[in-house]
Amino acid sequence: MMPGLTAQGRKWRRARQAMEIALRENITPTEAKHELRRRRRDSRKARQQDRIDNPAFGQDVSAVDQCGTRFDDFNAPWMLRD
């Protein structure tokens, strides 16, 4: 794969999405580009807020309480040496 192809593809996909928004909402392509940026920014901020509100967002935490390690039973005097 040649370098830069991913970035070039991303650029053309965003241009196509902006043009589709422009045609659908009857606005100029420049306004559509700004609208597309605003939507991506809002989506990113919403995901960040979800992570802040719920630290375990998207993770399975049901097995955390069933952890097999009991630190009260941990006996390793060799670790206490200086």
C-alpha positions as CSV (number, residue, x, y, z in Angstrom):
1,M,0.0,0.0,0.0
2,M,1.3,3.4,-0.9
3,P,1.7,5.9,1.9
4,G,-0.9,8.6,2.2
5,L,-3.7,6.5,0.6
6,T,-5.7,6.3,3.9
7,A,-5.5,10.1,4.4
8,Q,-6.5,10.7,0.8
9,G,-9.4,8.3,1.1
10,R,-10.6,10.0,4.3
11,K,-10.4,13.4,2.6
12,W,-12.5,12.2,-0.3
13,R,-15.0,10.5,2.0
14,R,-15.5,13.6,4.0
15,A,-15.9,15.7,0.9
16,R,-18.6,13.3,-0.4
17,Q,-20.4,13.4,3.0
18,A,-20.2,17.2,3.0
19,M,-21.7,17.3,-0.5
20,E,-24.5,14.9,0.5
21,I,-25.3,17.1,3.5
22,A,-25.2,20.2,1.2
23,L,-27.7,18.6,-1.2
24,R,-30.0,17.3,1.5
25,E,-30.1,20.4,3.6
26,N,-29.9,22.9,0.6
27,I,-26.8,24.7,1.9
28,T,-23.4,25.5,0.4
29,P,-20.7,22.9,0.4
30,T,-18.6,25.1,2.7
31,E,-21.4,25.4,5.2
32,A,-21.9,21.6,4.9
33,K,-18.2,21.1,5.7
34,H,-18.5,23.2,8.8
35,E,-21.7,21.3,9.7
36,L,-19.9,18.0,9.3
37,R,-17.1,19.2,11.5
38,R,-19.6,20.3,14.2
39,R,-21.3,17.0,14.1
40,R,-18.1,15.1,14.5
41,R,-17.0,17.4,17.3
42,D,-20.4,17.0,19.1
43,S,-20.2,13.2,18.8
44,R,-16.6,13.1,20.1
45,K,-17.6,15.3,23.1
46,A,-20.6,13.1,23.8
47,R,-18.4,10.0,23.9
48,Q,-16.0,11.8,26.2
49,Q,-18.8,12.9,28.5
50,D,-20.1,9.3,28.6
51,R,-16.6,8.1,29.8
52,I,-16.6,10.8,32.5
53,D,-20.1,10.0,33.7
54,N,-19.6,6.3,33.7
55,P,-15.9,5.2,34.0
56,A,-16.8,1.6,33.1
57,F,-18.4,2.7,29.9
58,G,-18.2,-0.2,27.4
59,Q,-16.5,-2.5,29.8
60,D,-17.8,-5.6,31.5
61,V,-17.2,-5.1,35.2
62,S,-19.3,-8.1,36.5
63,A,-16.2,-10.2,37.2
64,V,-14.4,-7.6,39.3
65,D,-16.0,-8.6,42.5
66,Q,-15.2,-12.3,41.9
67,C,-11.5,-11.6,41.7
68,G,-9.5,-14.6,43.1
69,T,-6.8,-12.5,44.8
70,R,-7.2,-12.0,48.5
71,F,-4.5,-9.7,49.8
72,D,-5.2,-10.6,53.4
73,D,-3.9,-14.1,52.7
74,F,-0.8,-12.9,50.9
75,N,2.3,-14.0,52.8
76,A,5.6,-13.0,51.3
77,P,8.1,-12.0,54.0
78,W,11.0,-11.9,51.5
79,M,9.4,-8.8,50.0
80,L,9.6,-6.9,53.3
81,R,13.4,-7.1,53.3
82,D,15.5,-4.0,52.7
